[in-house]
């Protein structure tokens, strides 16, 4: 009986880890591709040149991550410091939905991959605000990685008092192992503009003067820190005629907070509500939901340019298209994935029933 109970208990824990709180089995399961719990290069002070992947950090000290820098030989130090680490990315990583888990940082950080800001939490002086109790999960745009080459993560940290640095967590590069794979990946660089104009959804609108941003990534990491409110994304892409006999679904990843999504000027889906007056802080959970929208027949231009436009409203903190997958997937592929998810969950339920009954 004890053995059976232990088996059921362990099976239940595994099942819950795969199902997740949303009820979508396997949706939140992740796999660590590269363990970053090791010695990093470390230097006190603050110099923006230290984000440059070409910077020579060979003379820097080494510090164990995770740990407070006080415990690593810098007791009583409050202020700025930088961490750097080099790693080799495998060529197949670019096909995965990747993110950096940096654990808990005391108090404020800016995190760079190959010189590009990919995440930040808290506020640096003079507008200091701590984020010591928030875990850092930063998406890695696949086009930033250098497959089979040298890659550099650089982390700028400010500590106000007490412990400082990258202090805890299972630090590493992870993939979202059980997410829907795209049959057609969309470009990593999109057009972006803050504000809200109805004409921005139109296929013919000229967005050449808009800023280029990477997707997925919070817009705070790309020059729009502390911006809350409306913004639009636009991307141009071609769909091969080999998909012309398929029912297609647009995967627009996870968006913080609400969205309306248009393809070639036609609204294909929305999540949440788009407020007419500014909204600050909300108890809604739309930011956790994967956007997947059926594309109506006749909307896609095969072997020609298509324009996907996403209207976003962010209430507070991080904003925008912050996590994948982003692309097009066939209805058959999408249904097959969810069927496998359901069957997996039922298998576990049957297993537990057999153990207890």
C-alpha positions as YAML, in Angstrom:
chain: A
units: angstrom
residues:
- id: 1
  name: UNK
  ca: [0.00, 0.00, 0.00]
- id: 2
  name: UNK
  ca: [2.78, 2.42, 0.87]
- id: 3
  name: UNK
  ca: [4.58, 1.59, -2.36]
- id: 4
  name: UNK
  ca: [1.39, 2.13, -4.37]
- id: 5
  name: UNK
  ca: [0.70, 5.42, -2.63]
- id: 6
  name: UNK
  ca: [4.25, 6.64, -3.31]
- id: 7
  name: UNK
  ca: [3.93, 5.70, -6.96]
- id: 8
  name: UNK
  ca: [0.65, 7.56, -7.25]
- id: 9
  name: UNK
  ca: [2.05, 10.54, -5.38]
- id: 10
  name: UNK
  ca: [5.06, 10.80, -7.69]
- id: 11
  name: UNK
  ca: [2.90, 10.26, -10.76]
- id: 12
  name: UNK
  ca: [0.55, 12.96, -9.56]
- id: 13
  name: UNK
  ca: [3.37, 15.43, -9.04]
- id: 14
  name: UNK
  ca: [4.67, 14.76, -12.55]
- id: 15
  name: UNK
  ca: [1.20, 15.08, -14.00]
- id: 16
  name: UNK
  ca: [0.56, 18.39, -12.26]
- id: 17
  name: UNK
  ca: [3.91, 19.73, -13.45]
- id: 18
  name: UNK
  ca: [2.94, 18.87, -17.02]
- id: 19
  name: UNK
  ca: [-0.66, 20.00, -16.82]
- id: 20
  name: UNK
  ca: [0.05, 23.36, -15.18]
- id: 21
  name: UNK
  ca: [-2.47, 25.63, -13.53]
- id: 22
  name: UNK
  ca: [-4.18, 26.53, -16.80]
- id: 23
  name: UNK
  ca: [-5.20, 22.95, -17.51]
- id: 24
  name: UNK
  ca: [-3.18, 22.72, -20.72]
- id: 25
  name: UNK
  ca: [-1.08, 19.63, -20.22]
- id: 26
  name: UNK
  ca: [2.61, 20.05, -20.80]
- id: 27
  name: UNK
  ca: [2.15, 23.74, -21.62]
- id: 28
  name: UNK
  ca: [4.46, 24.97, -18.85]
- id: 29
  name: UNK
  ca: [7.05, 22.20, -18.89]
- id: 30
  name: UNK
  ca: [10.58, 23.34, -19.62]
- id: 31
  name: UNK
  ca: [13.96, 21.76, -20.19]
- id: 32
  name: UNK
  ca: [17.32, 23.26, -19.32]
- id: 33
  name: UNK
  ca: [19.62, 23.23, -22.34]
- id: 34
  name: UNK
  ca: [22.59, 24.89, -20.67]
- id: 35
  name: UNK
  ca: [23.42, 25.05, -16.97]
- id: 36
  name: UNK
  ca: [24.65, 28.52, -15.95]
- id: 37
  name: UNK
  ca: [25.09, 27.65, -12.26]
- id: 38
  name: UNK
  ca: [28.86, 28.01, -12.34]
- id: 39
  name: UNK
  ca: [31.61, 30.64, -12.07]
- id: 40
  name: UNK
  ca: [31.01, 33.89, -13.96]
- id: 41
  name: UNK
  ca: [33.34, 36.80, -14.62]
- id: 42
  name: UNK
  ca: [32.68, 39.66, -12.18]
- id: 43
  name: UNK
  ca: [33.68, 43.31, -11.80]
- id: 44
  name: UNK
  ca: [32.63, 46.10, -9.45]
- id: 45
  name: UNK
  ca: [31.62, 49.42, -10.98]
- id: 46
  name: UNK
  ca: [29.55, 50.43, -13.97]
- id: 47
  name: UNK
  ca: [30.59, 50.81, -17.61]
- id: 48
  name: UNK
  ca: [28.22, 50.30, -20.53]
- id: 49
  name: UNK
  ca: [31.11, 48.96, -22.63]
- id: 50
  name: UNK
  ca: [30.94, 45.81, -20.50]
- id: 51
  name: UNK
  ca: [27.78, 44.75, -22.35]
- id: 52
  name: UNK
  ca: [29.79, 44.47, -25.59]
- id: 53
  name: UNK
  ca: [30.45, 40.78, -26.42]
- id: 54
  name: UNK
  ca: [33.88, 41.79, -27.79]
- id: 55
  name: UNK
  ca: [34.98, 43.30, -24.48]
- id: 56
  name: UNK
  ca: [38.02, 41.51, -22.98]
- id: 57
  name: UNK
  ca: [36.97, 40.28, -19.52]
- id: 58
  name: UNK
  ca: [39.93, 37.95, -19.03]
- id: 59
  name: UNK
  ca: [41.31, 40.01, -16.12]
- id: 60
  name: UNK
  ca: [38.05, 40.09, -14.21]
- id: 61
  name: UNK
  ca: [37.58, 38.11, -11.01]
- id: 62
  name: UNK
  ca: [35.36, 35.04, -10.88]
- id: 63
  name: UNK
  ca: [32.26, 34.65, -8.75]
- id: 64
  name: UNK
  ca: [29.96, 31.70, -8.15]
- id: 65
  name: UNK
  ca: [26.42, 32.02, -9.54]
- id: 66
  name: UNK
  ca: [24.04, 31.88, -7.79]
- id: 67
  name: UNK
  ca: [25.33, 33.45, -4.58]
- id: 68
  name: UNK
  ca: [25.40, 36.88, -2.98]
- id: 69
  name: UNK
  ca: [28.56, 38.79, -3.77]
- id: 70
  name: UNK
  ca: [28.96, 39.45, -0.04]
- id: 71
  name: UNK
  ca: [29.56, 35.71, 0.42]
- id: 72
  name: UNK
  ca: [32.04, 35.68, -2.47]
- id: 73
  name: UNK
  ca: [34.48, 38.15, -0.96]
- id: 74
  name: UNK
  ca: [32.75, 41.54, -1.25]
- id: 75
  name: UNK
  ca: [31.15, 42.03, 2.21]
- id: 76
  name: UNK
  ca: [29.35, 45.31, 2.78]
- id: 77
  name: UNK
  ca: [29.48, 46.38, -0.88]
- id: 78
  name: UNK
  ca: [26.43, 48.23, -2.18]
- id: 79
  name: UNK
  ca: [26.30, 49.71, -5.65]
- id: 80
  name: UNK
  ca: [26.93, 48.63, -9.24]
- id: 81
  name: UNK
  ca: [28.59, 45.47, -10.53]
- id: 82
  name: UNK
  ca: [28.63, 43.44, -13.74]
- id: 83
  name: UNK
  ca: [28.56, 39.72, -14.48]
- id: 84
  name: UNK
  ca: [29.65, 38.11, -17.76]
- id: 85
  name: UNK
  ca: [29.72, 34.54, -19.03]
- id: 86
  name: UNK
  ca: [30.65, 32.98, -22.38]
- id: 87
  name: UNK
  ca: [28.93, 29.89, -23.80]
- id: 88
  name: UNK
  ca: [28.53, 28.01, -27.06]
- id: 89
  name: UNK
  ca: [25.03, 27.70, -28.52]
- id: 90
  name: UNK
  ca: [24.25, 24.53, -30.46]
- id: 91
  name: UNK
  ca: [22.92, 24.89, -34.00]
- id: 92
  name: UNK
  ca: [19.57, 23.25, -33.16]
- id: 93
  name: UNK
  ca: [18.79, 25.78, -30.42]
- id: 94
  name: UNK
  ca: [17.52, 28.30, -32.95]
- id: 95
  name: UNK
  ca: [14.55, 26.02, -33.66]
- id: 96
  name: UNK
  ca: [13.44, 26.08, -30.03]
- id: 97
  name: UNK
  ca: [11.35, 28.45, -27.93]
- id: 98
  name: UNK
  ca: [14.14, 29.69, -25.65]
- id: 99
  name: UNK
  ca: [14.44, 31.83, -22.54]
- id: 100
  name: UNK
  ca: [17.05, 32.75, -19.94]
- id: 101
  name: UNK
  ca: [16.17, 31.93, -16.32]
- id: 102
  name: UNK
  ca: [18.36, 34.28, -14.27]
- id: 103
  name: UNK
  ca: [16.71, 33.47, -10.95]
- id: 104
  name: UNK
  ca: [16.50, 36.19, -8.32]
- id: 105
  name: UNK
  ca: [18.67, 39.31, -8.60]
- id: 106
  name: UNK
  ca: [19.15, 41.69, -5.68]
- id: 107
  name: UNK
  ca: [18.08, 44.42, -6.45]
- id: 108
  name: UNK
  ca: [17.99, 45.67, -10.08]
- id: 109
  name: UNK
  ca: [19.29, 44.24, -13.35]
- id: 110
  name: UNK
  ca: [19.73, 44.84, -17.06]
- id: 111
  name: UNK
  ca: [20.57, 41.65, -18.95]
- id: 112
  name: UNK
  ca: [22.24, 41.54, -22.36]
- id: 113
  name: UNK
  ca: [22.80, 38.72, -24.85]
- id: 114
  name: UNK
  ca: [25.54, 39.44, -27.39]
- id: 115
  name: UNK
  ca: [25.19, 43.15, -26.67]
- id: 116
  name: UNK
  ca: [21.40, 43.27, -27.04]
- id: 117
  name: UNK
  ca: [19.23, 44.06, -24.01]
- id: 118
  name: UNK
  ca: [16.84, 41.12, -23.49]
- id: 119
  name: UNK
  ca: [15.44, 41.86, -20.04]
- id: 120
  name: UNK
  ca: [15.36, 44.26, -17.11]
- id: 121
  name: UNK
  ca: [13.60, 44.44, -13.76]
- id: 122
  name: UNK
  ca: [13.56, 47.10, -11.07]
- id: 123
  name: UNK
  ca: [14.69, 50.70, -11.45]
- id: 124
  name: UNK
  ca: [18.23, 52.05, -11.39]
- id: 125
  name: UNK
  ca: [19.05, 55.31, -9.58]
- id: 126
  name: UNK
  ca: [17.92, 58.04, -9.57]
- id: 127
  name: UNK
  ca: [14.50, 56.35, -9.95]
- id: 128
  name: UNK
  ca: [15.47, 53.38, -7.81]
- id: 129
  name: UNK
  ca: [13.00, 50.55, -7.18]
- id: 130
  name: UNK
  ca: [13.92, 47.05, -6.03]
- id: 131
  name: UNK
  ca: [12.90, 43.81, -7.74]
- id: 132
  name: UNK
  ca: [14.83, 41.47, -5.43]
- id: 133
  name: UNK
  ca: [11.81, 39.19, -4.93]
- id: 134
  name: UNK
  ca: [11.02, 38.66, -8.64]
- id: 135
  name: UNK
  ca: [12.41, 35.77, -10.66]
- id: 136
  name: UNK
  ca: [13.88, 36.78, -14.02]
- id: 137
  name: UNK
  ca: [12.64, 34.91, -17.11]
- id: 138
  name: UNK
  ca: [13.82, 36.64, -20.28]
- id: 139
  name: UNK
  ca: [12.93, 35.42, -23.80]
- id: 140
  name: UNK
  ca: [15.87, 34.80, -26.15]
- id: 141
  name: UNK
  ca: [15.18, 35.92, -29.74]
- id: 142
  name: UNK
  ca: [16.57, 33.12, -31.89]
- id: 143
  name: UNK
  ca: [18.31, 35.52, -34.29]
- id: 144
  name: UNK
  ca: [20.54, 36.84, -31.46]
- id: 145
  name: UNK
  ca: [22.29, 33.51, -30.95]
- id: 146
  name: UNK
  ca: [25.50, 32.60, -32.76]
- id: 147
  name: UNK
  ca: [25.17, 28.85, -33.43]
- id: 148
  name: UNK
  ca: [28.38, 26.94, -32.70]
- id: 149
  name: UNK
  ca: [30.11, 30.24, -31.88]
- id: 150
  name: UNK
  ca: [30.92, 32.33, -28.82]
- id: 151
  name: UNK
  ca: [27.93, 33.93, -27.09]
- id: 152
  name: UNK
  ca: [28.07, 36.32, -24.13]
- id: 153
  name: UNK
  ca: [25.54, 37.07, -21.41]
- id: 154
  name: UNK
  ca: [26.28, 40.29, -19.52]
- id: 155
  name: UNK
  ca: [24.28, 41.37, -16.48]
- id: 156
  name: UNK
  ca: [24.39, 44.85, -15.00]
- id: 157
  name: UNK
  ca: [23.31, 44.81, -11.33]
- id: 158
  name: UNK
  ca: [22.60, 47.51, -8.78]
- id: 159
  name: UNK
  ca: [22.30, 46.61, -5.08]
- id: 160
  name: UNK
  ca: [20.90, 49.17, -2.68]
- id: 161
  name: UNK
  ca: [21.56, 47.40, 0.64]
- id: 162
  name: UNK
  ca: [21.97, 43.98, 2.18]
- id: 163
  name: UNK
  ca: [22.77, 41.07, -0.12]
- id: 164
  name: UNK
  ca: [23.64, 41.84, -3.73]
- id: 165
  name: UNK
  ca: [23.93, 40.01, -7.05]
- id: 166
  name: UNK
  ca: [22.45, 36.95, -8.73]
- id: 167
  name: UNK
  ca: [21.53, 35.29, -5.47]
- id: 168
  name: UNK
  ca: [19.36, 32.22, -6.15]
- id: 169
  name: UNK
  ca: [17.67, 30.04, -8.73]
- id: 170
  name: UNK
  ca: [18.30, 27.28, -11.30]
- id: 171
  name: UNK
  ca: [20.19, 29.62, -13.62]
- id: 172
  name: UNK
  ca: [20.31, 28.48, -17.22]
- id: 173
  name: UNK
  ca: [19.07, 28.60, -20.79]
- id: 174
  name: UNK
  ca: [15.79, 26.75, -21.18]
- id: 175
  name: UNK
  ca: [13.40, 25.67, -23.91]
- id: 176
  name: UNK
  ca: [9.64, 25.49, -23.60]
- id: 177
  name: UNK
  ca: [9.67, 21.82, -24.50]
- id: 178
  name: UNK
  ca: [5.95, 21.25, -24.92]
- id: 179
  name: UNK
  ca: [4.66, 24.16, -26.97]
- id: 180
  name: UNK
  ca: [3.02, 24.10, -30.38]
- id: 181
  name: UNK
  ca: [5.66, 24.18, -33.10]
- id: 182
  name: UNK
  ca: [5.08, 26.51, -36.04]
- id: 183
  name: UNK
  ca: [4.91, 25.08, -39.54]
- id: 184
  name: UNK
  ca: [5.97, 28.49, -40.85]
- id: 185
  name: UNK
  ca: [8.06, 30.71, -38.57]
- id: 186
  name: UNK
  ca: [7.55, 34.46, -38.91]
- id: 187
  name: UNK
  ca: [10.49, 36.90, -39.10]
- id: 188
  name: UNK
  ca: [12.19, 37.82, -35.83]
- id: 189
  name: UNK
  ca: [12.26, 41.57, -36.61]
- id: 190
  name: UNK
  ca: [8.94, 43.46, -36.75]
- id: 191
  name: UNK
  ca: [7.88, 47.08, -37.13]
- id: 192
  name: UNK
  ca: [6.69, 48.80, -33.94]
- id: 193
  name: UNK
  ca: [5.04, 52.09, -32.97]
- id: 194
  name: UNK
  ca: [3.46, 53.38, -29.77]
- id: 195
  name: UNK
  ca: [0.05, 54.99, -30.01]
- id: 196
  name: UNK
  ca: [-3.17, 53.86, -31.62]
- id: 197
  name: UNK
  ca: [-4.53, 54.59, -35.09]
- id: 198
  name: UNK
  ca: [-7.15, 52.50, -36.88]
- id: 199
  name: UNK
  ca: [-5.34, 52.75, -40.23]
- id: 200
  name: UNK
  ca: [-2.32, 50.86, -38.82]
- id: 201
  name: UNK
  ca: [-4.16, 47.58, -39.34]
- id: 202
  name: UNK
  ca: [-4.44, 48.10, -43.09]
- id: 203
  name: UNK
  ca: [-2.36, 45.97, -45.43]
- id: 204
  name: UNK
  ca: [-1.41, 49.00, -47.56]
- id: 205
  name: UNK
  ca: [-0.25, 51.22, -44.68]
- id: 206
  name: UNK
  ca: [3.36, 52.42, -45.05]
- id: 207
  name: UNK
  ca: [5.26, 51.55, -41.85]
- id: 208
  name: UNK
  ca: [8.79, 52.14, -43.15]
- id: 209
  name: UNK
  ca: [9.44, 54.88, -40.56]
- id: 210
  name: UNK
  ca: [8.47, 52.68, -37.62]
- id: 211
  name: UNK
  ca: [11.13, 51.32, -35.30]
- id: 212
  name: UNK
  ca: [12.47, 47.79, -35.78]
- id: 213
  name: UNK
  ca: [12.03, 45.51, -32.74]
- id: 214
  name: UNK
  ca: [12.66, 41.84, -32.09]
- id: 215
  name: UNK
  ca: [9.81, 39.46, -31.38]
- id: 216
  name: UNK
  ca: [9.35, 37.87, -28.92]
- id: 217
  name: UNK
  ca: [10.68, 40.35, -26.37]
- id: 218
  name: UNK
  ca: [9.23, 42.90, -23.97]
- id: 219
  name: UNK
  ca: [9.17, 46.36, -25.52]
- id: 220
  name: UNK
  ca: [10.78, 47.69, -22.32]
- id: 221
  name: UNK
  ca: [14.01, 46.00, -23.43]
- id: 222
  name: UNK
  ca: [13.97, 47.76, -26.81]
- id: 223
  name: UNK
  ca: [13.85, 51.43, -25.96]
- id: 224
  name: UNK
  ca: [10.35, 51.77, -24.47]
- id: 225
  name: UNK
  ca: [11.04, 51.34, -20.78]
- id: 226
  name: UNK
  ca: [8.15, 52.26, -18.45]
- id: 227
  name: UNK
  ca: [5.75, 52.68, -21.38]
- id: 228
  name: UNK
  ca: [2.18, 51.56, -20.69]
- id: 229
  name: UNK
  ca: [-0.71, 51.95, -23.09]
- id: 230
  name: UNK
  ca: [-1.36, 51.24, -26.77]
- id: 231
  name: UNK
  ca: [1.18, 50.11, -29.34]
- id: 232
  name: UNK
  ca: [1.14, 48.26, -32.66]
- id: 233
  name: UNK
  ca: [3.32, 45.59, -34.24]
- id: 234
  name: UNK
  ca: [3.45, 44.85, -37.97]
- id: 235
  name: UNK
  ca: [5.34, 42.21, -39.94]
- id: 236
  name: UNK
  ca: [5.43, 41.28, -43.63]
- id: 237
  name: UNK
  ca: [5.88, 37.68, -44.76]
- id: 238
  name: UNK
  ca: [5.13, 35.23, -47.56]
- id: 239
  name: UNK
  ca: [3.18, 31.97, -47.33]
- id: 240
  name: UNK
  ca: [4.19, 29.30, -49.88]
- id: 241
  name: UNK
  ca: [1.41, 27.97, -52.10]
- id: 242
  name: UNK
  ca: [2.12, 24.50, -50.67]
- id: 243
  name: UNK
  ca: [-0.08, 25.62, -47.74]
- id: 244
  name: UNK
  ca: [-3.00, 26.63, -49.98]
- id: 245
  name: UNK
  ca: [-5.03, 23.48, -49.26]
- id: 246
  name: UNK
  ca: [-4.51, 23.75, -45.50]
- id: 247
  name: UNK
  ca: [-6.58, 25.45, -42.81]
- id: 248
  name: UNK
  ca: [-4.12, 27.77, -41.07]
- id: 249
  name: UNK
  ca: [-3.86, 29.14, -37.54]
- id: 250
  name: UNK
  ca: [-1.82, 32.20, -36.56]
- id: 251
  name: UNK
  ca: [0.25, 31.71, -33.39]
- id: 252
  name: UNK
  ca: [0.99, 35.12, -31.87]
- id: 253
  name: UNK
  ca: [2.63, 33.86, -28.67]
- id: 254
  name: UNK
  ca: [1.90, 35.42, -25.30]
- id: 255
  name: UNK
  ca: [1.07, 39.11, -25.14]
- id: 256
  name: UNK
  ca: [1.13, 41.47, -22.17]
- id: 257
  name: UNK
  ca: [-1.77, 42.35, -21.75]
- id: 258
  name: UNK
  ca: [-4.58, 42.57, -24.39]
- id: 259
  name: UNK
  ca: [-4.59, 42.33, -28.19]
- id: 260
  name: UNK
  ca: [-6.50, 42.55, -31.44]
- id: 261
  name: UNK
  ca: [-4.80, 40.74, -34.31]
- id: 262
  name: UNK
  ca: [-5.30, 41.49, -38.01]
- id: 263
  name: UNK
  ca: [-4.12, 39.69, -41.13]
- id: 264
  name: UNK
  ca: [-4.20, 41.75, -44.32]
- id: 265
  name: UNK
  ca: [-6.59, 44.18, -42.64]
- id: 266
  name: UNK
  ca: [-9.03, 41.49, -41.43]
- id: 267
  name: UNK
  ca: [-9.40, 40.94, -37.70]
- id: 268
  name: UNK
  ca: [-8.75, 37.26, -37.02]
- id: 269
  name: UNK
  ca: [-8.87, 37.28, -33.22]
- id: 270
  name: UNK
  ca: [-8.61, 39.15, -29.95]
- id: 271
  name: UNK
  ca: [-7.97, 38.45, -26.26]
- id: 272
  name: UNK
  ca: [-9.14, 40.73, -23.45]
- id: 273
  name: UNK
  ca: [-10.72, 44.12, -23.91]
- id: 274
  name: UNK
  ca: [-9.22, 47.27, -25.35]
- id: 275
  name: UNK
  ca: [-9.97, 50.12, -22.89]
- id: 276
  name: UNK
  ca: [-11.05, 53.58, -23.97]
- id: 277
  name: UNK
  ca: [-9.44, 55.16, -20.91]
- id: 278
  name: UNK
  ca: [-6.06, 54.29, -19.32]
- id: 279
  name: UNK
  ca: [-6.07, 51.21, -17.09]
- id: 280
  name: UNK
  ca: [-3.43, 50.69, -14.40]
- id: 281
  name: UNK
  ca: [-2.93, 47.24, -12.94]
- id: 282
  name: UNK
  ca: [-5.44, 44.51, -13.55]
- id: 283
  name: UNK
  ca: [-6.25, 41.17, -11.98]
- id: 284
  name: UNK
  ca: [-6.79, 39.61, -15.41]
- id: 285
  name: UNK
  ca: [-4.58, 36.76, -16.59]
- id: 286
  name: UNK
  ca: [-4.72, 37.36, -20.34]
- id: 287
  name: UNK
  ca: [-0.95, 37.91, -20.37]
- id: 288
  name: UNK
  ca: [-0.48, 34.19, -19.59]
- id: 289
  name: UNK
  ca: [-2.60, 32.99, -22.54]
- id: 290
  name: UNK
  ca: [-1.14, 31.78, -25.82]
- id: 291
  name: UNK
  ca: [-2.79, 33.57, -28.74]
- id: 292
  name: UNK
  ca: [-3.89, 31.15, -31.46]
- id: 293
  name: UNK
  ca: [-6.33, 32.48, -34.07]
- id: 294
  name: UNK
  ca: [-8.00, 30.68, -36.99]
- id: 295
  name: UNK
  ca: [-7.37, 32.41, -40.31]
- id: 296
  name: UNK
  ca: [-10.57, 32.71, -42.37]
- id: 297
  name: UNK
  ca: [-10.57, 31.27, -45.88]
- id: 298
  name: UNK
  ca: [-9.47, 33.72, -48.57]
- id: 299
  name: UNK
  ca: [-7.50, 36.04, -46.26]
- id: 300
  name: UNK
  ca: [-3.99, 34.66, -46.95]
- id: 301
  name: UNK
  ca: [-2.13, 35.70, -50.12]
- id: 302
  name: UNK
  ca: [-0.10, 32.69, -51.22]
- id: 303
  name: UNK
  ca: [3.35, 33.32, -52.68]
- id: 304
  name: UNK
  ca: [2.76, 37.06, -52.12]
- id: 305
  name: UNK
  ca: [3.29, 39.50, -49.27]
- id: 306
  name: UNK
  ca: [1.01, 39.26, -46.24]
- id: 307
  name: UNK
  ca: [0.85, 41.73, -43.33]
- id: 308
  name: UNK
  ca: [0.14, 40.68, -39.76]
- id: 309
  name: UNK
  ca: [-0.74, 43.66, -37.53]
- id: 310
  name: UNK
  ca: [-1.16, 43.30, -33.76]
- id: 311
  name: UNK
  ca: [-2.77, 46.03, -31.66]
- id: 312
  name: UNK
  ca: [-1.66, 45.74, -28.03]
- id: 313
  name: UNK
  ca: [-2.69, 47.40, -24.79]
- id: 314
  name: UNK
  ca: [-0.37, 47.06, -21.79]
- id: 315
  name: UNK
  ca: [-1.64, 47.96, -18.32]
- id: 316
  name: UNK
  ca: [1.63, 48.02, -16.38]
- id: 317
  name: UNK
  ca: [5.12, 46.55, -16.11]
- id: 318
  name: UNK
  ca: [6.24, 44.41, -19.09]
- id: 319
  name: UNK
  ca: [4.46, 44.97, -22.38]
- id: 320
  name: UNK
  ca: [4.15, 43.46, -25.83]
- id: 321
  name: UNK
  ca: [4.71, 40.16, -27.62]
- id: 322
  name: UNK
  ca: [7.00, 38.68, -25.01]
- id: 323
  name: UNK
  ca: [6.98, 34.90, -25.57]
- id: 324
  name: UNK
  ca: [6.58, 32.45, -28.46]
- id: 325
  name: UNK
  ca: [5.73, 30.42, -30.38]
- id: 326
  name: UNK
  ca: [5.05, 32.89, -33.18]
- id: 327
  name: UNK
  ca: [4.21, 31.70, -36.68]
- id: 328
  name: UNK
  ca: [1.62, 29.80, -38.70]
- id: 329
  name: UNK
  ca: [0.54, 26.23, -38.00]
- id: 330
  name: UNK
  ca: [-1.88, 23.96, -39.83]
- id: 331
  name: UNK
  ca: [-5.14, 23.05, -38.12]
- id: 332
  name: UNK
  ca: [-4.21, 19.35, -38.35]
- id: 333
  name: UNK
  ca: [-0.87, 19.96, -36.60]
- id: 334
  name: UNK
  ca: [-2.49, 22.14, -33.94]
- id: 335
  name: UNK
  ca: [-5.24, 19.57, -33.26]
- id: 336
  name: UNK
  ca: [-2.73, 16.71, -33.18]
- id: 337
  name: UNK
  ca: [-0.72, 18.51, -30.50]
- id: 338
  name: UNK
  ca: [-3.75, 19.11, -28.27]
- id: 339
  name: UNK
  ca: [-5.02, 15.56, -28.83]
- id: 340
  name: UNK
  ca: [-1.68, 14.23, -27.62]
- id: 341
  name: UNK
  ca: [-1.90, 16.53, -24.59]
- id: 342
  name: UNK
  ca: [-5.38, 15.28, -23.71]
- id: 343
  name: UNK
  ca: [-4.40, 11.63, -24.17]
- id: 344
  name: UNK
  ca: [-1.38, 12.13, -21.93]
- id: 345
  name: UNK
  ca: [-3.57, 13.59, -19.19]
- id: 346
  name: UNK
  ca: [-6.12, 10.77, -19.50]
- id: 347
  name: UNK
  ca: [-3.34, 8.19, -19.30]
- id: 348
  name: UNK
  ca: [-2.21, 9.64, -16.00]
- id: 349
  name: UNK
  ca: [-5.78, 9.75, -14.67]
- id: 350
  name: UNK
  ca: [-6.30, 6.10, -15.60]
- id: 351
  name: UNK
  ca: [-2.99, 5.18, -13.94]
- id: 352
  name: UNK
  ca: [-4.00, 6.86, -10.68]
- id: 353
  name: UNK
  ca: [-7.44, 5.22, -10.80]
- id: 354
  name: UNK
  ca: [-5.87, 1.78, -11.21]
- id: 355
  name: UNK
  ca: [-3.50, 2.37, -8.29]
- id: 356
  name: UNK
  ca: [-6.19, 3.51, -5.87]
- id: 357
  name: UNK
  ca: [-9.00, 1.28, -7.06]
...
